[in-house]
Amino acid sequence: MTRPTVVLLNGVGSAGKSTIARAFQKVAREPFLHVEMDAFLAMLPEACLDHPDGLSFETLTEDDRPAVAVATGAVAERVLRGLRHAAAAMASQGNNLIVDEVIFGNEATAQGNPIAEYRALLAPYRLCVVGVFAPLEVLEAREAQRGDRHIGLARWQFGRVHRGMVYDLEVDSGSASPQACALAIKRHFGL
């Protein structure tokens, strides 16, 4: 059995990570399981939404536009650590994965540094870290179209998500289709 590969997509909400992941599953030579951060956060009970222990949201103003800051409390942090450990557990069973996440740069939080934890947990496997970028106006338009996001979340995340991150590959979902991004990932990593 060859060493499993984990492709980690990091980008602002509405950057197109899930759509790229699904497109990648169609073009990859081997099966890749799609692991979505949103699926893990959906496990939170409703009482943890907009609550300091879970996910809390604060509407601010940046550049005279709404921006929604998100904070993760202890319960949500445990869920996100569980996501990272679940990805490692799935890889340990020989599964290739494409993980889509929103990691706030290469900085430590009170609960640790998520990208460093991914790198440590996934050290036995091939880890390919991909930054998914798009212009702010594209992100905000997608956010408004989706209807399932706090308007202003993309604006608040925009300057924070990629800060200090080092990627193996960067894709621009604002100028390239999800299929083109998926093919770029496939070609770059030989998948």
Secondary structure, 3 states (H helix, E strand, C coil): CCCCEEEEEEECCCCCHHHHHHHHHHHCCCCEEEEEHHHHHCCCCHHHECCCCCEEEEEEEECCEEEEEEEECHHHHHHHHHHHHHHHHHHHCCCEEEEEECCCCCCCECCECHHHHHHHHCCCCEEEEEEEECCHHHHHHHHHHHCCCCCCHHHHHHCCCCCCCCCCEEEECCCCCHHHHHHHHHHHHCC
